[in-house]
Amino acid sequence: MTFPAQALDLPAGPAALRSAAMEPDLDEMARSLDAAYAGQPIEAVLEAAVTKLFPGRIALLSSFGTEAAVVLHYLAQVDKSVPVLFLETGKHFMETLMYRDILIDRFGFTDAREIKPDPADLAAKDPNGELWKTNPDACCHIRKVLPLERALKPFDAWITGRKRYQTGTRAALPLFEAADGRIKVNPLAHWTSDMVKDAFARFKLPPHPLFDEGYASIGCAPCTRRIAVGEDARAGRWSGLDKTECGIHLDFQI
C-alpha cells in the first residue's frame, strides 16, 4: 500500500511522512497520525482522512446501532459518496434493518453496501443457523469477520464509531490505529456518553427504535439483551460469556 506524500500533509508530525512517496510502517504511521490529530474535532479528522490521507480508499463500517447516527451525520457533511458498509449477518433485529434504511436515506449516502456471509461458509459451518448457541466466536467469524475481510480489500483505511468509554477493552483506543494492513480511524474515540447525547439532541438525530426499550448496545438479536441500570453500555452483548467483541476489532487491546 503506497501513501503519496501529499496524502500525508499532516498539521504536525514527523517530516518523514511528508517525504517522497513511500511504503511507511503502518504502526509508525498510525502513531504519527494519532499525535498529529490529537485534540482535533471530529470534522477535521474526517475531512483529513477522506480528502487528504485516503481519498477514494476509505470506507465507514457502521453497525447502525444506538450511537451510529453520530459518525454518519459528521461523515455526510464531508462526503456522501464514501462507502458505508453494513454487515448483514442474517441475525439482526428487524428494527436495526429499518433504522439502517432510515439513516442512509436521511443523510443521503450514495454507496451503502450490505455485506453478507458466504453461503458456502454458512452451509458448511452453520447449516441450521444456531451456531451462536454453541460457539458464538465461530458464528461471529463466519458472519462478520470473514465477510468484512473480503469487503475491505479495495480500501486502505476504514472508519469506526468506537469510543473509549464503551468498555474496558476500548479504554485506551487511539484516534488512528494500524490493523491487518490498514489504518483504522476512530474519530469518536475520546467522546463521552454525554457528548453523544448532546449530538443527538443538537442535530435532532433519530434514536434506534430499541434504545428506549433498554438496549444500550445492539448487535445480533440472539446475542443482545437489555441492560440494567448501572451496567456497562455493552453488558448486554454476549451476556454471561467471556466475550466482549465480535472479532473484527480484536487486533486492538489495551
SVG drawing of the C-alpha trace seen along z (x, -y; Angstrom):
<svg xmlns="http://www.w3.org/2000/svg" viewBox="-39 -22 51 50">
<polyline fill="none" stroke="black" stroke-width="0.4" points="0.0,0.0 1.6,-3.3 0.7,-6.6 1.6,-9.6 3.5,-12.4 0.7,-14.8 -1.8,-12.5 0.3,-12.8 0.0,-16.5 -0.2,-16.5 -0.9,-19.5 2.0,-18.4 4.1,-15.3 7.4,-13.6 8.9,-15.2 9.5,-11.6 5.8,-11.2 6.0,-14.3 8.9,-13.0 8.7,-11.3 6.1,-8.6 7.0,-5.5 5.7,-2.5 5.7,-3.6 5.5,-1.2 1.8,-1.2 2.3,-1.2 4.5,-4.2 2.2,-5.9 -0.8,-5.3 1.2,-6.7 2.2,-9.8 -1.3,-10.4 -2.6,-9.9 -0.2,-12.5 -0.8,-14.9 -4.6,-14.9 -4.8,-14.6 -7.3,-17.1 -8.7,-17.9 -12.5,-18.0 -14.2,-15.1 -14.9,-17.3 -11.2,-17.9 -10.3,-14.2 -12.9,-13.0 -12.1,-15.7 -8.4,-14.8 -9.0,-11.1 -11.4,-11.2 -9.9,-14.0 -6.2,-14.0 -5.0,-10.8 -7.0,-8.1 -9.0,-9.7 -11.2,-7.1 -9.6,-4.4 -11.6,-4.6 -15.0,-3.3 -17.1,-3.6 -18.2,-0.4 -21.5,-1.0 -23.4,1.3 -26.4,-1.1 -26.6,-0.6 -27.7,-3.1 -24.9,-5.6 -24.3,-5.1 -26.1,-8.2 -23.4,-10.5 -20.5,-9.4 -22.9,-9.1 -24.0,-12.7 -20.5,-14.0 -19.3,-11.9 -22.2,-13.1 -21.0,-16.7 -17.7,-15.7 -18.6,-13.3 -21.8,-11.4 -20.1,-9.1 -17.9,-7.4 -18.9,-3.7 -20.9,-2.7 -20.5,1.0 -23.1,2.9 -22.5,6.5 -25.8,8.2 -25.3,11.3 -28.9,12.5 -29.4,12.3 -30.1,8.6 -33.2,7.2 -35.7,6.0 -35.6,2.7 -31.9,2.4 -32.6,3.0 -35.3,0.4 -33.0,-2.1 -30.3,-1.5 -32.6,-2.4 -33.8,-5.5 -30.3,-6.8 -29.0,-6.1 -32.0,-8.0 -31.7,-10.8 -28.0,-11.5 -28.1,-10.8 -25.3,-8.3 -24.9,-7.1 -22.9,-3.9 -24.4,-1.8 -23.2,1.8 -24.8,4.7 -22.1,7.3 -23.3,10.9 -21.6,14.1 -20.5,16.5 -23.4,19.0 -20.8,21.8 -19.5,20.9 -23.0,21.0 -23.8,24.3 -20.6,25.9 -20.4,24.5 -23.9,23.2 -26.4,25.1 -29.2,24.8 -28.4,21.2 -27.8,22.0 -24.0,21.8 -24.4,18.8 -25.7,21.1 -22.7,23.4 -19.8,21.4 -20.5,17.6 -16.9,16.9 -17.2,19.1 -20.5,17.6 -19.1,14.1 -16.1,15.3 -18.2,16.6 -20.9,13.9 -18.8,10.8 -15.0,11.3 -14.7,13.1 -17.2,11.0 -15.6,7.8 -12.1,9.0 -13.5,9.5 -15.3,6.2 -12.3,4.2 -10.0,5.5 -10.4,2.3 -9.6,0.0 -6.5,-1.3 -8.4,-2.6 -11.8,-2.4 -13.7,-4.4 -15.3,-3.1 -17.6,-4.6 -15.9,-3.1 -15.4,-5.1 -13.2,-4.6 -16.0,-4.7 -17.9,-1.8 -16.0,1.0 -12.7,1.6 -11.1,3.2 -11.5,-0.2 -10.3,-2.4 -7.0,-3.3 -8.5,-3.4 -6.3,-5.7 -7.6,-8.0 -5.7,-6.2 -4.5,-2.6 -2.9,0.0 -4.7,3.3 -4.4,6.1 -2.5,4.0 -4.9,1.0 -5.4,-2.1 -8.5,-2.3 -9.8,-5.8 -11.7,-6.2 -12.9,-9.8 -15.1,-9.4 -12.5,-7.7 -12.4,-10.4 -16.1,-11.2 -18.1,-10.7 -21.6,-9.4 -22.8,-13.0 -21.2,-14.2 -23.1,-11.5 -26.4,-12.5 -25.7,-16.2 -25.1,-15.4 -28.4,-13.5 -30.2,-16.5 -28.3,-19.2 -28.7,-17.6 -32.1,-16.1 -30.8,-12.6 -33.4,-9.8 -32.8,-7.2 -32.6,-3.5 -36.1,-2.1 -34.8,0.3 -32.9,-2.3 -35.8,-3.4 -36.5,0.3 -33.2,0.6 -30.8,1.7 -27.7,-0.4 -25.6,1.5 -27.2,3.5 -25.7,6.4 -27.3,9.6 -30.7,10.3 -29.8,13.7 -26.7,12.3 -28.1,9.0 -30.2,8.2 -31.4,5.1 -29.0,3.7 -29.8,3.0 -29.3,-0.4 -25.6,-0.9 -24.3,1.8 -21.6,1.2 -23.1,0.0 -22.0,3.2 -23.0,5.5 -26.0,6.7 -23.7,8.2 -22.9,11.9 -24.2,11.7 -22.8,14.4 -20.0,15.2 -16.3,14.3 -16.7,12.4 -16.8,8.6 -16.0,8.2 -17.3,9.9 -13.8,10.3 -13.5,7.5 -11.7,5.4 -9.7,7.9 -6.5,6.6 -6.6,3.7 -6.0,4.4 -5.2,2.1"/>
</svg>
